Amino acid sequence: MKQVSVSSDMSAVRETQGETNATSFVLEAKAIEKSFGATHVLRGANLRIRRGEIHALLGGNGAGKSTLIRIISGSHRHDGGSISIDGREDPDANAIAVVFQELALLPHLSVAENITLPHRKRALARLSEAECFEEAHAALALVDQELAERALDWPVAQLDLHERQFVEIARALSSGARVLLLDEPTANLTFSETERLFGILRRLAQQGISTLLVSHRMGEIRALADVCTVLRDGRSVLDRASLSEISDEAIVEAMGQKSSALPQAAPRSTIATSARTQIVLRGSGVSLSVGSGEVLGLAGAPAGPSGVIETLIGARRSGGWRLTIDGTDVTFASPAQAVRAGVGYVSGDRAEKGILATLPILDNIVAAARVAGRHILASSGEAAAAQTALDTLSIKASSIDALPQTVSGGTQQKLLLARWLAPAPKILVLEEPTRGVDIGTKREIYAMIRDAAAAGCVVVWWSTEFTELIAVCDRVIAFDLGGQVSGILGHDELDEVSLSRATGMAA
Amino acid sequence: MTEVVIDQRAAQRPKPGKRASLAVRLTRTYRSEIAIAIAIVVLLVGISFWSPYVLTWGNLANIAQAAAPLILMSLGVFLVIATSGIDLSVGSTFSLTGMVAGLCFSAGLPWPIACLISLGVGAAVGAINGGLVTIVGLAPFVVTLITYAIGASLSFVITDGHSIAIADANFWKLNGGELIPGVTNFVLFCAIAVIALEFVLRKLVVGRWVFAIGSNDKAARLLGIPVHGVRFGVYVASGLAASFASLLSLSYISNSESTAGANLMLQAIAACVIGGASLFGGTGSAIGAMLGAIMITVIQNGVNLIGINSFWQGTVTGAVILVAVLIDRATKVRS
C-alpha cells in the first residue's frame, strides 16, 4: 500500500517535470521581511530555486541566512513578502526538508522506523513491520540501493555518518520533499563518501528534486552547485548568480567581508630567542621537527590527526605518537599537565569541547589562564585581562559579563582563541577551528593563527578544508584513511589535488 | 540511466529488504532479557545449596506474591525512564493510595468504589508530574522529588500516622481471587500488564514514540511527534501503576500503613536498570523491567532464607545492580 504511494509520488515528480516548464521555480520566496522585536533581520530577501537545481545559499554570520531557512522550512512566519511552492501560495511543511548531519535521527530506533515513523500520526495505530520495511525500502533504495538491502533493521547508531545522511534524505523523500536543504554536508566525509553523496544529489536533481546547499566551503559549493544566492544584511545581494561566471573574490565581496590578503609567514628571525620552541613528533614511521613560528597542518580523516592531537593535549596516553619539547621527552598524563606545560587547545566543536555555556564570557576567556597559573582565587585582575584579550583580537561582545550565547558562533570561536592569548602557550593545537564559521571570520582566524605563530607558538592545526591549509600552513602532514602518514608536504607542494590524493578525502 | 539499472536490480529481488528469521530477531531483541532470566535461575539454584526450601512450590509462590506489586510499579517507572525521564514519586504514591483506600474502607464504601477512588490518587500525582514536566518545563527529577516529598508527608497527615486494618470481607479477591479459574489474579494482572505493555511498546506507533523521545527528544519534536502528550501520558501511567500495585498489596496484607511504599521507589528504578533500561532513555523493555523486579525479590527472599541479617539486603541488591550494569556496558562496547 504505502510503497505504492511512495513510488507513485516519484513518478508524479517525473511526469510533472515533463509537462511543466523546465524553468519553473519549485520554491519562490520574494521580498521576504522579518523582524524580531526591533531587529530587522530580513529586508526583502529573495530565494528562487528551480526544479532539479542545486542551489548554494551563502552569507556571513548575521546576514539572515538561518532566519530565511527557518521561514522557508515553515518554523517561522514571515512578516512580509510571498512564498510559493510549485507556484502555489499555501505552505507545505514537507516540501522543504532539512537534512541534518546527525541531529535529527533517533539513534536507538531502526533505519526503517526512522524513515517511516514521521508518517505515522495515529498514536494507537498498529505498526506493521512489513509495511514499514516496504515503505522504508522504497524510499532508501532511491538514495542508496546497497544500504536499503543491508541495514533497514539496524539501529541508526550503528551507521556511519554519511549513511545517516542517506537515511535522512530517504526520510525527506518519503515525506514528499521537493527541496533538500543540506548544511556543510561534506565536513567529515571521505573522498569516496562525498562522491557518493554528490552522485545521489545529482541523480535526484535529474529526477526533479532540488538541493539547497548552505555552506561556507567554496570547495563543495563549486563542486556541486549550479547557481548561488548571497545574503547580506537581510537582502539578497546576489540573486541566482551563475557560479560558472563568478569568482570567489566577487562572492566574498558581495558578502560584505574584507577580502583581506591571506596572512604571510613571518620570518623566524623576528621571534625573540627566549620565546623559541622546538618540538619533535615521532610516530607512524615519521619523525618531524617543528619550530616556533611554524604552522603545521594535519590533513585527513579523523583517525590520523586525532592521534597527534590527543598526544599533544594529553587526552589519551596511547595516541601512538611521542613528543619531545625543547629536547626533553614528554608524556602528558592529563590535559591539565599539557596546559601547564604550555599546550593550548581550541576545538571547532564549540558546544562539546570549548564554550562553557552557562558561564559568562569572562570565565570562558580566563579558564585556561586559571589552570595554567594554578590560580586558587578568581582575582580582580582577570576582568582587565579578559577585556584586553577581547580588544587585542577586536572581538565584539556587549560585555564580558554576558553569556557566550549572546554572540555569534564565529565570535564564540574567537573567544576560544582569546582564551590562550594570556597563557601564551608554546604549542597551540587547533582542531577544525573554522567549522561553521563564515568566510570573513575565517580570514580573521587565519590572521590570529599566523599572529600566534609570529609570537613564538608552534601551531598544529587539523582542518578538513584543504583550501585553508594550503593558504596558511608551512607544512602539512597528510594521513590516509587508515590513519597512517601518507606524506609530508611542504608549502610549495600544497594543492588540492595532492592533498586529496594523499588523504582520500574530498577537498 | 542509473535509475533504470536500479529498477532492474530491485525487480530481481522478490522481497525488498532482507530480514532475519523471527527466532533470530527475537533472540537478538531480547538478548539481555534472556541473560537476566538465566541469571535468576542461577541465583535460585545457588541459594538452594544453603536452603533447599527456596525451590519448593510454596516458596516460589511467595516470591511471585511479593514480586507482583513491584513488577507493576516497575512497568510504570520503566515507561518514564524510556522517555529519559525519572519518577521518584511512585513510592509515596503507593503509600498514599493505601491510606486513601484505608479511609474509603473505614467510611464503609464498597470495595470496587474504594479502589476507583484510590486509583485517582495515582492519576492525580501522575497528572501533576506530567503537567509540571511538559507544560511548565521543569526537570523530571525535581518535579518528582517534590511530589515524592509531599506524597510521603500526606500519607501520614491524612490518618495522623495511624495504620488502618481493612475489614471488607471481599476485598481480598482483588489479589487472591481467580477471574480465570486456576490463575490467581495477581499473576493474571502482572501477565496482562507485561504482555500489553510490551505489545504497545513494540507494535503500536505510540510505543515507538516513547522510545523515539528517549532516544533524541529534539529530533522527535522536529519529526512532529507529540512529545508533550506522550510525556504527560507516561507519568500518568506510572502513577496509576503505583496506585494499582498498592491496592494489590493492600488486598493481600489487609492493613494500610503510611510507610508501605518507602523502599519501593528505589527498587522499581533498580528493576528497570537491571532489566536493561538506560537512565538516558531509549532502551529497555517491559519484560526486562519485570525480570529485574523478580530478581530483586529473589535476592530478598534468598537473604531471608539463608538467614543473613536483612540489613544486608540493600548491599546485595546494590552489588547485583553494579554487576548488571557492568555486564550491559561490556556487551555494548563489544557490539
Interface residues (C-beta under 8 A of the other chain):
Chain A: Q3 L103 A104 L105 L106 P107 H108 L109 A112 E113 L117 P118 R120 K121 R122 A123 L124 A125 R126 L127 F133 E134 A136 H137 A138 A141 L142 Q145 A148 E149 L152 D153 R203 Q206 Q207
Chain B: T2 E3 I6 R9 A10 R13 P16 G17 K18 R19 A20 R25 K203 L204 V205 V206 G207 R208 W209 F211 A212 G214 S215 N216 K218 A219 A220 L222 L223 G224 I225 P226 G229 V230 G282 T283
